Amino acid sequence: MKKILELLVCFLHPLAVILMWVNLAARRDLTGSTKVVWAIFGLIPLVPFLYVLVGGELW
């Protein structure tokens, strides 16, 4: 069961990063530097999920 969950997370993280980047590109309420910071930190596995949970309004 643990291996199945690990494989699921390995599949979902890249998908979450891509979806986050698409969302960042479309947002008009964030500055360019904020978008870049979110895009870079999005490569860390937990950050895309944090981004979704806080609605992109961490700062």
CORLIN-V810588 format. One record per pair of residues at least 24 apart in sequence whose C-alpha atoms are under 8 Angstrom apart, sorted by the first residue. I is the first residue (numbers start at 1). J is the second residue. Records with the same first field share a line. If there is no record, write none. Layout:
I=J  J
This chain:
13=45  48
16=48  49
17=42  43  48
20=48  51
